[in-house]
Amino acid sequence: MITSLGMVLCMIATNIILPIIPVLASEYHLTPSLVSLTITVYMLMQGISPALMSALSDLQGRRLAWALALLLYTISNIGLALQDNYIGLVSLRCMQSIGSSCAVPFGFAVAADIASPAERGRYIGPKQGGVMTAFAFGPVIGGVLSENYGWRSVFWFLATATGCFLVGYSLVIPETARNVVGNGSVDPGVWWRRPLLEVFPTTGRSPPR
């Protein structure tokens, strides 16, 4: 459920910008072709980056890959909320795309880790449904936010939501990659492969070595 929520938060960014495109065109005095370029580069990076980042997920585990993708996504959204020129807009949209697009393969990888082949469809189906829901409701959310709070609020919303999710994910979600922890019975080793509540316990017991 938590990784599915992360997928939804990341994929909302694909379409949430659509209602504010006319505002951005007016703000930066852009032609229609330059406005379209912000969407084109986002989709281009969305197609390329998962192929590269998925290798990190397999080699170093899901937690590190998720954390890096979410951190990049959060930072890029903060930058988008603060930027004031077209070059910054395009560059940060590329960064945003790299962070968000990796959520889908990472989420499906977690489903494959924790479910047997016979049960996998029950996990992957709802995840895919969540992604499609994000595509559908992204423009609605973007329109409501921009109408009431300005276009920068769209990116502040994404940065805040994803930042909070990253904190929660780091605190409670264990490593699931089977090449690292097997079926969950293998010690993950280094601290960054453990939930932070386990690394830094608050109950007074000694942390695992």
C-alpha positions as CSV (number, residue, x, y, z in Angstrom):
1,M,0.0,0.0,0.0
2,I,2.8,2.4,0.8
3,T,4.7,1.8,-2.4
4,S,1.5,2.2,-4.3
5,L,1.0,5.6,-2.7
6,G,4.5,6.5,-3.7
7,M,3.8,5.5,-7.3
8,V,0.6,7.7,-7.3
9,L,2.4,10.7,-5.9
10,C,5.2,10.4,-8.5
11,M,3.0,9.9,-11.5
12,I,0.7,12.8,-10.7
13,A,3.4,15.0,-12.0
14,T,3.0,13.8,-15.5
15,N,-0.3,15.6,-16.1
16,I,-0.6,18.0,-13.2
17,I,1.2,20.6,-15.2
18,L,-1.4,20.7,-18.0
19,P,-3.7,23.3,-16.5
20,I,-0.9,25.7,-15.8
21,I,0.7,25.6,-19.2
22,P,-1.2,28.7,-20.5
23,V,-0.1,30.5,-17.3
24,L,3.5,29.5,-17.8
25,A,3.4,30.6,-21.4
26,S,2.1,34.1,-20.3
27,E,4.5,34.3,-17.4
28,Y,7.6,33.6,-19.5
29,H,6.4,35.0,-22.8
30,L,6.7,31.6,-24.6
31,T,5.6,30.5,-28.0
32,P,3.4,27.3,-28.2
33,S,6.4,25.3,-29.5
34,L,8.5,26.3,-26.4
35,V,5.7,25.4,-24.1
36,S,5.3,22.0,-25.8
37,L,9.0,21.4,-25.3
38,T,8.6,21.2,-21.6
39,I,6.2,18.3,-22.1
40,T,8.4,16.6,-24.7
41,V,11.6,16.6,-22.6
42,Y,9.6,15.3,-19.6
43,M,8.2,12.4,-21.7
44,L,11.7,11.7,-23.2
45,M,13.3,11.4,-19.8
46,Q,10.4,9.4,-18.6
47,G,11.2,6.8,-21.2
48,I,15.0,6.7,-20.7
49,S,15.6,7.0,-17.0
50,P,13.8,3.8,-15.8
51,A,16.1,1.6,-17.9
52,L,19.1,3.1,-16.2
53,M,17.8,3.4,-12.6
54,S,16.3,-0.2,-12.6
55,A,19.8,-1.6,-12.5
56,L,20.5,0.3,-9.3
57,S,17.4,-1.2,-7.8
58,D,18.5,-4.7,-8.6
59,L,22.1,-4.3,-7.5
60,Q,21.7,-2.2,-4.4
61,G,18.2,-2.9,-3.3
62,R,14.8,-1.2,-3.5
63,R,15.3,1.1,-0.5
64,L,18.3,3.0,-1.9
65,A,16.8,3.2,-5.3
66,W,13.4,4.5,-4.0
67,A,15.2,7.0,-1.6
68,L,17.3,8.5,-4.4
69,A,14.4,8.7,-6.8
70,L,12.1,10.4,-4.2
71,L,14.9,12.7,-3.1
72,L,15.6,13.8,-6.7
73,Y,11.8,14.2,-7.3
74,T,11.3,16.3,-4.1
75,I,14.3,18.6,-4.8
76,S,13.2,19.2,-8.4
77,N,9.7,20.1,-7.3
78,I,11.1,22.6,-4.8
79,G,13.3,24.0,-7.6
80,L,10.3,24.3,-10.0
81,A,8.4,26.2,-7.4
82,L,11.2,28.7,-7.0
83,Q,12.6,29.0,-10.5
84,D,11.9,32.1,-12.6
85,N,13.2,31.4,-16.1
86,Y,12.6,29.0,-19.0
87,I,15.9,27.2,-18.8
88,G,15.4,26.4,-15.2
89,L,11.8,25.2,-16.0
90,V,13.0,22.8,-18.7
91,S,16.1,21.5,-16.7
92,L,14.1,20.9,-13.5
93,R,11.3,19.2,-15.5
94,C,13.9,16.8,-16.7
95,M,15.0,16.1,-13.1
96,Q,11.4,15.7,-12.0
97,S,10.8,13.2,-14.8
98,I,13.8,11.1,-13.8
99,G,12.7,10.9,-10.2
100,S,9.0,10.3,-10.9
101,S,9.3,7.8,-13.7
102,C,11.3,5.4,-11.7
103,A,8.5,4.9,-9.3
104,V,6.6,2.5,-11.6
105,P,9.3,-0.1,-12.1
106,F,10.4,0.2,-8.5
107,G,6.8,-0.3,-7.3
108,F,6.3,-3.4,-9.5
109,A,9.7,-4.7,-8.4
110,V,8.5,-4.6,-4.7
111,A,5.4,-6.4,-5.7
112,A,7.4,-9.1,-7.4
113,D,9.7,-9.4,-4.3
114,I,6.9,-9.9,-1.7
115,A,4.4,-11.9,-3.7
116,S,4.6,-15.5,-5.1
117,P,4.0,-15.8,-8.9
118,A,0.5,-17.2,-8.1
119,E,-0.4,-14.1,-6.1
120,R,1.4,-11.4,-8.1
121,G,-1.6,-10.2,-10.1
122,R,-3.4,-9.3,-6.9
123,Y,-0.5,-6.9,-6.1
124,I,0.4,-5.5,-9.5
125,G,-3.3,-4.9,-10.6
126,P,-4.1,-2.3,-7.8
127,K,-0.7,-0.7,-8.3
128,Q,-1.4,-0.2,-12.0
129,G,-4.8,1.1,-11.2
130,G,-3.3,3.7,-8.9
131,V,-1.0,4.8,-11.6
132,M,-3.9,5.3,-14.0
133,T,-5.8,7.2,-11.3
134,A,-2.9,9.5,-11.0
135,F,-3.0,10.3,-14.7
136,A,-6.7,11.0,-14.5
137,F,-6.8,13.2,-11.4
138,G,-3.5,15.0,-11.9
139,P,-5.0,17.8,-14.1
140,V,-7.9,18.2,-11.7
141,I,-5.5,18.7,-8.7
142,G,-3.3,21.1,-10.8
143,G,-6.3,23.1,-11.9
144,V,-7.7,23.5,-8.3
145,L,-4.4,24.5,-6.8
146,S,-3.4,26.9,-9.5
147,E,-6.8,28.6,-9.5
148,N,-6.8,29.1,-5.8
149,Y,-3.2,29.5,-4.8
150,G,-1.2,30.2,-8.0
151,W,0.8,28.0,-10.3
152,R,3.7,27.6,-8.0
153,S,1.5,25.9,-5.4
154,V,1.3,22.9,-7.8
155,F,5.0,22.2,-7.3
156,W,4.9,23.0,-3.6
157,F,2.1,20.4,-3.2
158,L,4.2,17.8,-5.0
159,A,7.3,18.6,-3.0
160,T,5.5,18.6,0.4
161,A,3.6,15.3,-0.3
162,T,6.6,13.5,-1.6
163,G,9.0,14.8,1.1
164,C,6.6,13.5,3.8
165,F,6.3,10.2,1.9
166,L,10.1,9.9,1.7
167,V,10.4,10.4,5.5
168,G,7.7,7.8,6.2
169,Y,9.2,5.3,3.7
170,S,12.7,5.7,5.2
171,L,11.3,5.1,8.7
172,V,9.3,2.0,8.3
173,I,9.8,0.1,4.9
174,P,12.3,-2.8,5.0
175,E,14.5,-3.9,2.1
176,T,12.6,-6.4,-0.2
177,A,15.1,-7.1,-3.0
178,R,15.4,-10.9,-3.1
179,N,19.1,-10.8,-4.1
180,V,19.7,-8.8,-0.9
181,V,17.4,-10.3,1.7
182,G,16.1,-13.5,0.0
183,N,12.6,-14.2,1.2
184,G,13.1,-11.7,4.1
185,S,15.1,-14.0,6.3
186,V,18.5,-12.8,5.3
187,D,20.1,-9.9,7.2
188,P,20.3,-6.9,4.9
189,G,23.7,-5.9,6.3
190,V,24.4,-2.2,6.0
191,W,22.2,0.3,7.9
192,W,20.7,2.0,4.9
193,R,19.0,-1.2,3.9
194,R,17.1,-1.2,7.2
195,P,14.1,0.9,8.3
196,L,15.4,3.8,10.3
197,L,13.1,2.9,13.2
198,E,15.1,-0.3,13.4
199,V,18.5,1.4,13.1
200,F,17.6,4.1,15.6
201,P,15.1,2.5,18.0
202,T,13.1,4.8,20.3
203,T,12.3,2.1,22.9
204,G,15.7,1.9,24.5
205,R,16.8,-1.4,23.1
206,S,20.1,-1.7,21.4
207,P,20.1,-1.2,17.5
208,P,21.0,-4.3,15.5
209,R,24.7,-4.7,14.5
